[in-house]
Amino acid sequence: MTSITESLTWRRNAMMAFDSGWGDFLGGVPGHVVAHRCTHITLRVYQVCLSSPMGHSSPRIGLMGNNGPNFSKSVECLETESRGKSSSCASLFVSQQQIQFAIRFLLKLRRLDPCLNRLGFAFFDIPIRVEKMPAQKVETGHQDTVHDVVMDYYGKRLATASSDNTIKIIGVSNSSSQHLATLTGHQGPVWQVAWAHPKFGSLLASCSYDGRVILWKEGNQNEWTQVHVFDDHKSSVNSIAWAPHELGLCLACGSSDGNISVFTARSDGGWDTSRIDQAHPVGVTSVSWAPSTAPGALVGSGLLDPVQKLCSGGCDNTVKVWKLGNGVWKLDCFPALQMHVDWVRDVAWAPNLGLPKSTIASASQDGKVIIWTVGKDGDQWEGKVLHDFNAPVWRVSWSLTGNILAVADGNNSVTLWKEEVDGEWQQVTTVEP
């Protein structure tokens, strides 16, 4: 039996950075997955505070001084006022777009007012509290181990992948779950599933030990059909990841044959294929896309082209970064990132919201999680051991703002970590299975 915590994902909701609904989903035990709630979020950028103070119903920005906040307005009020309008503002949630606007607005203030020059933007700090509530089991109906559990964009449905060769679609709410569909078509264990961005319709990808990647599309409600099968790989396809939607409909796949394939949809319905041959010659275990916003884009003066990068982990104990240029994928880190002494089980590129740093987390069979960071293109990546878990680490997953890392390890536990002011990583909490 595999670990109960081999799979975890953060909720991805269009309107919320975090919310008081579903938080982490954990999978691994035949037949069910476990859910916990996360709530009470405050986001801070050094001396800049984005929060919902007591008595206020909307997220607010505060510039913190020696005598406390001397500037405090809701994000949406700031946005409407910047357009010469006024608004009562009653937004309850903080979105990535609002955070990005807040940062742009504060950077603009800093340029206009010399008194604000000492404001810093070095890190995010999001205190997070996990509610003390019983874990809720979601019965999947799988007859074997669950390897992956992923929520759709709106947090309304789960897709689960299992060794019983099937995929289940499950509707979820705060108090109940409902089986919606079973997808059959793979001839071996299904390792991962991935929802495409809803701008491309209700589309799901799956990868399997049978060496195939299947795209599933929902026609009528809860009626799914195979719309494409990729069979380019000659061995197990272990990992799949959709690119940021700004790059179009684009899927990266990592295989035990050592290759990474990238499939990009054309306007005529066909697919173009690019490959990274022998990315990890003894096998690719994981792939993850870089954010489409270039590091430092919000700090710089001009707009930058979308980033087309991805990272991969493999059975050669290394993490590698790849960049697309002139239609060809090339290694973008020299040498490969190597601090692990056993297979890299998972890699996850953190959202950066345009701030001047790129961050990758890697999890390994050696029991360690390493945080890799780089300032700008051309600099050397630097690695720091987050923690030695003394057990294989299966999965790592970033929060939507990129400063909280969830780690699932072979001790059947999930822990949440955040970076402190001094650059050290501290455990926030443990999510009990």
Secondary structure, DSSP 8 states (H G I E B T S, - for coil): ---TTSEEE---BTTBSS-SSEEEEEE-STTEEEEEEEE---EEETTEEEE--TT-SS-EEEEEETTEEEEEEEHHHHHHHHTT-----------HHHHHHHHHHHHHHHHH-GGGTT---S-EE---EE-----EEEE---SS-EEEEEE-TTSSEEEEEETTSEEEEEEE-SS-EEEEEEEE--SS-EEEEEE--GGG-SEEEEEETTS-EEEEEE-STT-EEEEEEE---SS-EEEEEE--GGG-SEEEEEETTS-EEEEEE-TTS-EEEEEETTSSTT-EEEEEE--SS-TTTTTSSS------EEEEEETTS-EEEEEEETTEEEE-SSS-B---SS-EEEEEE---TT-S-EEEEEEETTSEEEEEEESSTTS--EEEEEEE-SS-EEEEEE-TTSSEEEEEETTTEEEEEEE-TTS-EEEEEEE--
